Amino acid sequence: MIRITEQPSLYNDLEQKRIEEITAGINTEDKKVALAIEQALPQVNKLIEAIVNKLKNGGRMFYLGAGSGGRLSVLDAIELPTTYGVDSDLVNVVLAGGVENLVSALEEKEDDVEEGWDTLKEANITTKDIVVGISASGTTPFVISALKECRKNNITTGCLVSNADSPIAAESDFPVEVITGPEFITGSTRMKCGTAQKMLFDMISTTVMIQLGRVEGNSMVNVKLINDKIVDRGVKMLMAKTNIINYDQAKSFLLQYGSVKKALENYLTITH
């Protein structure tokens, strides 16, 4: 395979460039990310369909990664229980070095070929679940070794990579290859590759949650009411979807039932 992610930057003598030249160059490269994802949408759609099928049938999803991509997957996963009111173990992350060491950047752990599968076994991984490997290069030993074990045990696999024909894609039932090209700083895959990964996490988790019925219209009706901003958003959603026109009345009704979804269900029961 050719590691496009490690090829020399299209830009040189960066230390001699003005600020406006540097930011213009980075912006030019960033524009390429969404177009690269567009090319991979058929692969993305197949992966999402597989995830939805697993979760609808009582399974769980596991992101499996190291470095920037692994850390970004943690940020995606921790948002879902609050935003969509799902159980905290529905979407999980197996991070090289452990999620508890998120801010430590234990980059050397990406070469550990045992930790990933050991962590999945500790989580009682089964054939009902799906594991999605994350690697810009597509060659991270931590990810490859765990995906190999998954396939040996008939566990469905997917991946998000930024090089074509990678070993990780070869171990994935549903590979997603987003080819973003050389980085602005040669090999700095936290840049375009990281941006692509963040966009993919948003796309995948949002679409999955919609498919699981956690969104109605365009509203987060299952959002957990954890702060004043979200309560205010919930009150306005409830008022927009009912005949309640008094803010305080809508707020009281919302807090009584704990979510917009439950408040709406009870409102419809009462008014019909």
N, C-alpha and C positions, 0 to 999 in steps of 0.2 A: 504494500500500500504506500501511497505518497502522503506524507504528513503536511498537508497544506497549511495547517495551523502553525507549523514551525518554519515555513518558508520566510525568506527575508521580507521585511516591510517594503511597501512601495515608496516609502519616504526615507530620506537619508539626511545626514548632517543636522539632525533635530536640535542639537545643542546650539546651533547657529541661527535657528529660526526665531522670528518674533512671536509673541503670544498669539496675535491674530492669525498667523500662518499655522501654528500648531492646532489651535482650536478649529480652524477651517478644515484642516486635514482630518482630524478626529471626527468631525461632523460628516464629512464626505464618506468616511468608512462606515459610520453608524447608519447612514442611509441605506446601506447595502443589506442590513440585517433583515428587515421586514420582507424584502424581496427574496432573500434566501429561504425564509420561512414559507413564503408563498409557494415556492417550488416544491417544498416538502409537505404541503398540506394533505395530499392523499395518504402519505405515511402517517401523519399526525392523526388523521381521522380514523384510520384503522386501529391505531393504538388506543385512542379514546374509546372506541366501540368495545374493544377488549376489556378496558378498565371498567366501563359501565356494566358490562355483562357480569364481571366478577363481583362487583360491589352489590349489584341487584340480587345476587344469589348468595349473599352472606359472607363474601370474601373481603379481603383487605388489600390495600395498595401499599407497596413499600418502594420509596425512592432509595437508591443505593449509590453513594457517590463519595468522592473525596475532593479536597480543594475548594475552589470557588463555586463550582457547580453543586457540590454536595451541600455547601453552606447556604446557597440560594434556595435549595429545595427545603431546607429546614424553615426558612422564612415563609415559604409558601404554605407548608403543612400546618404551621402553628396558627395561621390566620383562619383556617377553615372551620374549626369548631365554633368560634365566635361569629364569623360571618354567616355561616349557613346552619348553625345549630346541630351539627353532626357530632357523633361520638369522637373523642380524641384519638381513638385507636383505629379509625377508619382509614386515614392516610398517615403513613409513618415514614420515618427516615432512618436509614442505616448509614451513618456518617463515619468515615475512617477516623479513628481516634475517639469516637463517641460524641453524641450530640451534646453531652455535658461539657465537652471541650470545644464548643463552637468557636469561641473567640481566641483560642490558642493557636489556631492555624498549624496543626501538626502535619505538615506536608509530607514528612517522611512515612506517615502511615499509609500513603497511597500504594506503597510497595508491599504491604502486609497481605499475604494471600490466604490467610486463615480467618481473620477477624470478621469479615463480611458474612460468610456462611455461618460462623459460630453465633453471631448476633441474630441472624435470621432464625436459626434453630432455637435460640433462647426465646424468641418471640413466637415459637410454635408454628412456624410457617407450614402451610399445607397447600394442596393442589387447588384449594378454593381461592387462593390469593394470587396476586400478580406483582412481580418485581421489575422495576424500571431502573436500569443502570444509567448513570450520568457520567460522561467523560468527554471533554473537548477533543482530546487526541484520539479517543476510541481504543486506547491501549493500556489504560490504567490497570495494573495487576490486581488491586483490591476489588475492582468491579468485575474483571474478566473471570477471576477464580470463583467468585460467588455466583455469577450467572451460570458458569459451567455446572456447579453443584445443583443449582435450581433445575437445570434441564435434565440432569441425571435423575432428579426426583420428580419429574413431570410437572414442575411448577412453571406457569406461563411467564415469559420474560419479554421485556421491551427495552429500548434504550434511546437516549438522546446524545448524539455525537456530532462532531463537526468535521470529520474526515470521511471520505468514501471508502467502502470495502474494508472496514476496520475489524479487528478480532472481536471487539465487543458487539458489533452489529452481527457478526457471524454466530454469536451465542444468543441472539435475540429472536424471538418469534415475531416481534413487531418493532423492527428498527426504524428510527427516525434520524435521517442524516441531513443536517442543515449546514451547508457548506458556505461559510462566511468569508473564506479567503484569508490571506496573511493579515496579521494584526498590525496596527499602527506602530506599536513597539514590538519588534520581532519576538514571537513566542509568548506574548503577554495575553494569554487566553482569558483573563478576567475582563478583557475589553469587549470585542465584538462577540466572542463565544459566550461570555457571561451575559451580555445583553440578550442574545438569542435564547439562552437558557431561561432567563427571567421571563421573557415574552412567552416562551413555550409553557412554563409552569402556569402562568396566568391563563393561557388559552386552554390548557388541559384541565386544570382544576375547576375553572369556571364552567366549562362545557359539561364536565362530569356532574357538577352540582346541579346544573339546570336539568340535565337528563334524569337525575335522581329525584326531581320534583322539589328541590330546595329553593326554587325561585318561582314567583308567580308574576306574570306580566314582565316587568323588568325590575321587580322589587325583591329585596332580601327579607322576605316575610318571616324567615326563621332566625333572623339575627338575634344574638343574645343581648339582653338589655344591661350592658355592663357599665355604661357611663351616661352622663347627661346628654351628650351629643347623639348617641344612638337611641336613647329614649325619645328625644325630640324628633329624630328621623322616623321612629316607629309611630309616634303619635300622628305625624303628618301623613304617613302611609295609610294609617287606619282611617283618618278623616277623609282621605281621597277615595277610599274604597267603600265607605259607608255613608249613611245620612247624618252621622254625628258632626255637628258643626261647632260645638263648644270644645275648645282645646283641653281644658281641665277635665271635662267629662271623658273625652277620648283617652287622656293620659291615665285617668283612674281605671278605665276599662282595660286598657293595655296592661297596666301593672297587675291588675287582678288575675289575668290569664298568662302573663309571662312572655308572650310573643305575639307578633302581629298575626301570624297564622292561627293560633289558638283563639285569639280575640275575635278574628273574623268568623271562625267556625261557630263560636258561641253567639256572636251577634246575629248571624243568619238563623240560628236555632230560635233565638228569642223573638226575632222580628217576623218569623214565618210560623 
